[in-house]
Amino acid sequence: MMAAMNARVILGGLCLLAITPAVAQPVAEKSGPAVSESRSLSPSAARADRLDAAYAWLRQARDNEEAETARVAVAALLSQPQSPSAELLVQETGMAMLNGEDRVAERLLDHMAQSWPDEPQVFLMRGRLREAQGDRPAALAAYDQSLEREPRNIEALLAKGMILRDLKRMDEALKVFQQVLAIAPQLEAARGLAREVGKYSRDL
């Protein structure tokens, strides 16, 4: 089980590093005027508008393929902190995690958490690192911290739900996967996970 968990964390890290600013471009094409008008807003308000547009696209996706594309666009936006310095450190942290340089990743994450405490991506990455280290309770705590800052963060929700499933906390896991489906109704990965844990949930 530990090997499977580490593989999942590494895959999550690879997906994180694959996200580039260009990936977020379809959001503007799909959402139209709302994103264009956001250019006259403050950076934080503009980012919030772009996220809202991306989540709207995700919620209205016609099928799983479109939902996955919108999901990547959402993750791309969340992985781009407003500070260029923070964005660079996010990339460096991702590389350190993929290379197994835990101490380097820890140091970078600690610095980012102090300097940019409102960035959900920092705590998502800390959760990934804790999972890779086999510390699932600490990973859950980190994912919850990420969700406090962005409750719609699908990557944190999915990661949290899968840990709860692995810990046999099926009722809690089902609720988390249902949250994901409320955000992304067409996401087959979430639907499959909800079906899987639903078989064991006392709520069904």
C-alpha positions as CSV (number, residue, x, y, z in Angstrom):
1,M,0.0,0.0,0.0
2,M,2.9,2.3,0.8
3,A,4.3,1.9,-2.8
4,A,0.9,2.7,-4.3
5,M,0.6,5.8,-2.1
6,N,4.0,7.0,-3.0
7,A,3.3,6.5,-6.7
8,R,0.1,8.5,-6.3
9,V,2.0,11.3,-4.7
10,I,4.7,11.3,-7.3
11,L,2.0,11.4,-10.0
12,G,0.4,14.3,-8.3
13,G,3.8,16.1,-8.3
14,L,4.3,15.4,-12.0
15,C,0.9,16.8,-12.8
16,L,1.7,19.9,-10.7
17,L,4.9,20.5,-12.6
18,A,3.2,20.0,-15.9
19,I,0.9,23.0,-15.2
20,T,2.1,26.1,-16.9
21,P,0.6,29.6,-17.4
22,A,-0.4,28.6,-20.9
23,V,-2.7,25.9,-19.6
24,A,-4.9,28.5,-18.0
25,Q,-5.5,30.3,-21.4
26,P,-8.6,28.2,-22.2
27,V,-10.3,29.7,-19.2
28,A,-10.4,33.1,-20.9
29,E,-11.7,31.5,-24.1
30,K,-14.5,29.6,-22.3
31,S,-15.6,32.3,-19.9
32,G,-15.6,35.3,-22.1
33,P,-16.3,38.9,-20.8
34,A,-16.0,38.1,-17.1
35,V,-12.3,37.4,-17.4
36,S,-11.6,40.3,-19.8
37,E,-13.3,42.7,-17.4
38,S,-11.1,41.4,-14.5
39,R,-8.1,43.1,-16.1
40,S,-9.2,46.5,-14.6
41,L,-9.4,45.0,-11.1
42,S,-6.7,44.6,-8.5
43,P,-4.5,41.5,-8.9
44,S,-6.3,39.7,-6.1
45,A,-9.7,40.5,-7.4
46,A,-8.7,39.6,-11.0
47,R,-7.4,36.3,-9.8
48,A,-10.6,35.6,-7.9
49,D,-12.6,36.4,-11.1
50,R,-10.5,34.1,-13.2
51,L,-10.9,31.3,-10.6
52,D,-14.7,31.8,-10.5
53,A,-14.8,31.6,-14.3
54,A,-12.7,28.4,-14.3
55,Y,-14.9,26.8,-11.6
56,A,-18.0,27.8,-13.6
57,W,-16.5,26.1,-16.7
58,L,-15.7,23.0,-14.5
59,R,-19.3,22.9,-13.2
60,Q,-20.8,23.3,-16.7
61,A,-18.5,20.9,-18.5
62,R,-20.4,18.7,-20.9
63,D,-18.4,15.5,-20.4
64,N,-15.4,14.1,-18.5
65,E,-12.9,15.2,-21.1
66,E,-14.0,18.8,-20.8
67,A,-14.1,18.5,-17.0
68,E,-10.5,17.2,-16.9
69,T,-9.4,20.1,-19.1
70,A,-11.2,22.6,-16.8
71,R,-9.7,20.9,-13.8
72,V,-6.2,21.4,-15.1
73,A,-7.0,25.0,-15.8
74,V,-8.2,25.5,-12.2
75,A,-5.0,23.8,-10.9
76,A,-3.0,26.1,-13.1
77,L,-4.5,29.2,-11.7
78,L,-4.1,28.0,-8.1
79,S,-0.4,27.1,-8.8
80,Q,0.3,30.7,-9.8
81,P,0.7,32.8,-6.6
82,Q,0.3,36.5,-7.1
83,S,3.9,37.0,-6.1
84,P,6.5,36.1,-8.8
85,S,8.9,35.1,-6.0
86,A,6.3,32.7,-4.6
87,E,5.6,31.3,-8.0
88,L,9.3,30.6,-8.5
89,L,9.5,28.9,-5.1
90,V,6.4,26.8,-5.9
91,Q,8.3,25.5,-9.0
92,E,11.5,24.9,-7.1
93,T,9.6,23.0,-4.4
94,G,7.9,20.8,-6.9
95,M,11.3,19.9,-8.4
96,A,12.7,19.2,-5.0
97,M,9.8,16.9,-4.2
98,L,10.2,15.0,-7.5
99,N,13.9,14.6,-6.8
100,G,13.3,13.3,-3.3
101,E,15.0,16.3,-1.7
102,D,12.7,16.4,1.3
103,R,14.8,18.8,3.4
104,V,15.0,21.3,0.6
105,A,11.3,21.0,0.0
106,E,10.6,21.4,3.7
107,R,12.7,24.6,3.9
108,L,11.0,26.1,0.9
109,L,7.5,25.3,2.2
110,D,8.3,26.7,5.6
111,H,9.5,30.0,4.0
112,M,6.4,30.2,1.7
113,A,4.0,29.5,4.6
114,Q,5.5,32.3,6.5
115,S,5.7,34.8,3.6
116,W,2.5,33.9,1.8
117,P,0.2,32.2,4.4
118,D,-2.9,32.6,2.3
119,E,-1.7,30.6,-0.7
120,P,-3.6,27.3,-0.9
121,Q,-0.9,25.7,-3.1
122,V,1.7,25.9,-0.4
123,F,-0.4,23.6,1.9
124,L,-1.4,21.4,-1.0
125,M,2.2,20.7,-1.7
126,R,3.0,20.2,2.0
127,G,0.2,17.6,2.0
128,R,1.8,15.8,-1.0
129,L,5.1,15.8,0.8
130,R,3.6,14.4,4.0
131,E,1.9,11.7,2.0
132,A,5.2,10.7,0.3
133,Q,6.7,10.5,3.8
134,G,4.0,8.2,4.9
135,D,2.5,10.6,7.5
136,R,-1.1,10.6,6.5
137,P,-2.5,12.4,9.6
138,A,-0.1,15.3,8.8
139,A,-1.1,15.2,5.2
140,L,-4.8,15.4,6.1
141,A,-4.0,18.4,8.3
142,A,-2.2,20.1,5.4
143,Y,-5.0,19.4,2.9
144,D,-7.5,20.9,5.4
145,Q,-5.3,24.0,5.6
146,S,-5.3,24.3,1.8
147,L,-9.1,23.9,1.8
148,E,-9.5,26.6,4.5
149,R,-7.9,29.0,1.9
150,E,-9.7,27.6,-1.1
151,P,-12.7,25.3,-0.2
152,R,-13.2,24.4,-3.9
153,N,-9.6,23.1,-4.4
154,I,-10.4,19.9,-6.1
155,E,-6.8,18.5,-5.9
156,A,-6.9,18.9,-2.1
157,L,-10.4,17.4,-1.8
158,L,-9.5,14.4,-3.9
159,A,-6.2,13.9,-2.0
160,K,-8.1,14.2,1.3
161,G,-10.8,11.8,0.2
162,M,-8.3,9.1,-0.9
163,I,-6.5,9.2,2.4
164,L,-9.8,8.9,4.3
165,R,-10.7,6.0,2.0
166,D,-7.3,4.3,2.7
167,L,-7.9,4.8,6.5
168,K,-11.3,3.1,6.1
169,R,-13.1,6.3,7.1
170,M,-15.7,5.7,4.4
171,D,-18.5,8.0,5.5
172,E,-16.1,10.9,5.6
173,A,-14.5,10.0,2.3
174,L,-17.9,9.8,0.6
175,K,-18.8,13.3,1.8
176,V,-15.6,14.6,0.4
177,F,-16.1,13.0,-3.0
178,Q,-19.6,14.3,-3.0
179,Q,-18.2,17.8,-2.5
180,V,-16.0,17.2,-5.5
181,L,-19.0,16.2,-7.6
182,A,-20.9,19.3,-6.5
183,I,-18.0,21.3,-8.0
184,A,-17.3,19.1,-11.0
185,P,-20.4,16.9,-11.8
186,Q,-18.9,15.3,-14.9
187,L,-15.6,14.3,-13.3
188,E,-15.5,10.5,-13.8
189,A,-12.6,10.0,-11.3
190,A,-14.7,11.5,-8.5
191,R,-17.8,9.6,-9.5
192,G,-15.9,6.4,-9.5
193,L,-14.4,7.1,-6.1
194,A,-17.8,8.0,-4.7
195,R,-19.2,4.7,-6.0
196,E,-16.3,2.8,-4.5
197,V,-16.5,4.2,-1.0
198,G,-20.3,4.4,-1.1
199,K,-20.5,0.6,-1.0
200,Y,-19.1,0.7,2.5
201,S,-20.7,3.9,3.8
202,R,-23.3,3.7,6.5
203,D,-25.0,6.6,4.9
204,L,-26.2,4.5,2.0
